[in-house]
Amino acid sequence: MRIKAPKMKAMDKMSIIQALTQQHRTFASEIIQLDQPAFMRAPEGKWTAGQQLDHILRSTRPLRLAFHLPKPALKLLFGKANRPSRNYDAVVEKYLSKLEAGGVATGVFVPKPVHFEQKDRLALRLSRTIASLCKGLGRFDEKELDEYILPHPLLGKLTLREMLYFTLYHVEHHRQITRRNLESKQV
């Protein structure tokens, strides 16, 4: 089932920073407000709300680190873009197509079991990770967001701007999945 992506116009760096902060804050806030039965609830074969939170944290930590690498190291490790950045809608469409083709989280991005007692700590870690990511993002100008690239495990090489667009959609995607799982009658 596709999670509808909110339509977004081209975003400059400051708009991305504001959206990253707000969307991750909203996601974490909704998780923190859950009581223990809701936090631990998941339909068969799905992740709990805590695991959704852990997955988002696992997904943003490497990005935070990348935005703090020296620019020459970033270029040496991953190269530079040979095409213009895709817009937000194109990045979302590519991601949804990969999911429909069977793409799933693998390796370090798959969450471990998360206990109710961990929720505040994980939410705080996510908040700090996003704040650090945004601080690192401040080191780049608009042009550089479209020049440097990073590897994405499902989408391949993305410009920094595309990776940020993905990150914005990704948290909303998992917020909607969490809501849908909580409404599900299957457990």
C-alpha positions in Angstrom: 0.0 0.0 0.0 1.4 3.4 -1.0 1.8 6.1 1.6 0.7 9.3 -0.1 3.5 11.8 -0.2 2.8 15.4 0.6 3.5 17.6 -2.4 6.5 19.8 -1.9 8.0 22.6 -4.0 11.7 22.8 -4.5 13.2 23.5 -1.2 16.2 25.6 -0.3 18.6 24.6 2.5 16.7 26.5 5.2 13.4 25.0 4.2 14.9 21.6 4.3 16.3 22.2 7.8 13.0 23.4 9.1 11.1 20.5 7.6 13.6 17.9 8.8 13.3 19.3 12.4 9.5 19.6 12.3 8.8 16.2 10.7 11.1 14.2 12.9 9.8 16.1 16.0 6.2 15.2 15.1 7.1 11.6 14.5 9.0 11.2 17.8 6.2 13.1 19.7 3.6 10.7 18.4 5.6 7.7 19.5 6.4 9.1 22.9 2.7 9.7 23.6 1.9 6.0 23.2 1.2 3.9 26.2 3.0 0.5 26.6 0.4 -1.7 24.8 0.2 0.7 21.8 4.0 1.1 21.7 4.5 -2.7 21.7 1.6 -3.5 19.3 2.3 -4.6 15.7 0.3 -6.6 13.2 1.9 -10.0 12.4 5.2 -9.5 10.6 5.3 -5.7 11.1 7.4 -3.5 13.2 6.2 -2.0 16.5 6.1 1.7 17.0 9.4 1.5 18.9 11.0 -0.4 16.0 9.7 2.3 13.6 11.5 4.9 15.8 14.6 2.8 15.9 14.6 2.4 12.1 14.3 6.1 11.5 17.2 6.7 14.0 19.3 4.0 12.2 18.5 5.6 8.9 19.5 9.1 9.9 22.7 8.4 11.8 24.8 7.6 8.7 23.5 10.7 6.9 24.4 12.9 9.9 27.9 11.5 9.7 28.2 12.1 6.0 27.2 15.8 6.5 30.1 16.2 8.9 32.8 14.6 6.7 35.3 17.0 5.2 34.1 17.9 1.7 37.3 16.5 0.0 36.7 13.2 1.8 33.0 13.2 0.7 34.1 13.7 -2.9 36.9 11.1 -2.7 34.6 8.5 -1.1 31.5 9.0 -3.2 32.3 11.2 -6.1 30.2 14.1 -7.6 26.9 14.1 -9.4 26.9 13.7 -13.2 23.3 14.9 -13.5 21.0 17.5 -11.9 19.2 16.7 -8.7 15.7 15.2 -9.0 12.9 17.0 -7.4 11.1 15.8 -4.2 8.3 14.1 -6.1 10.7 12.2 -8.4 12.7 10.9 -5.4 9.5 9.8 -3.7 8.3 8.1 -6.8 11.5 6.2 -7.2 11.4 5.1 -3.6 7.8 3.9 -3.8 8.6 2.0 -7.0 11.5 0.2 -5.3 9.2 -0.7 -2.4 6.6 -2.0 -4.8 9.2 -4.1 -6.5 10.0 -5.8 -3.1 12.6 -3.5 -1.7 13.0 -3.7 2.1 15.3 -2.5 4.8 18.4 -4.6 5.2 21.4 -4.9 7.4 22.0 -2.2 10.0 18.7 -0.5 9.0 16.6 -3.4 10.4 15.6 -2.5 13.9 16.1 -4.8 16.9 13.3 -5.4 19.4 12.7 -2.2 21.3 11.4 -2.1 24.9 8.9 0.4 26.2 11.5 1.8 28.6 13.7 2.8 25.6 11.3 5.1 23.9 12.3 8.4 25.6 16.0 7.7 25.1 15.5 6.8 21.4 13.4 9.9 20.8 16.1 12.0 22.4 18.8 10.4 20.3 16.7 11.0 17.2 16.3 14.7 18.1 20.0 15.1 18.7 20.8 13.2 15.4 18.5 15.5 13.4 20.0 18.6 15.1 23.5 17.4 14.3 22.5 16.6 10.7 21.0 20.1 10.3 24.2 21.7 11.7 26.3 19.7 9.2 23.9 20.7 6.4 24.7 24.3 7.3 28.3 23.7 6.0 27.0 23.3 2.5 25.8 25.9 0.0 22.9 25.3 -2.3 25.1 24.4 -5.3 27.0 21.8 -3.2 23.8 20.1 -2.3 23.4 19.3 -6.0 27.0 18.4 -6.6 28.0 15.9 -3.9 26.5 12.4 -3.8 25.9 9.6 -1.3 25.0 6.0 -1.8 21.5 4.9 -0.7 21.0 1.1 -0.2 17.8 1.0 -2.2 18.0 4.0 -4.5 21.6 4.1 -5.6 23.5 7.3 -5.8 21.7 10.4 -4.7 22.7 14.0 -4.5 22.8 15.4 -1.0 19.6 17.3 -1.8 17.9 14.1 -3.0 19.0 12.3 0.1 17.5 15.0 2.2 14.2 14.8 0.2 14.2 11.1 0.8 14.8 11.6 4.5 11.8 14.0 4.7 9.6 11.5 3.0 11.0 8.5 4.8 10.0 9.8 8.3 6.5 10.6 7.1 6.2 7.2 5.4 7.0 5.5 8.7 4.8 7.8 10.7 1.9 6.8 8.5 2.8 3.1 8.7 2.9 3.4 12.5 -0.6 5.0 12.6 -2.0 2.4 10.2 -0.5 -0.4 12.3 -2.0 1.0 15.5 -5.4 1.1 13.8 -5.1 -2.5 12.5 -7.3 -5.1 14.2 -4.6 -7.8 13.5 -2.0 -8.4 16.2 
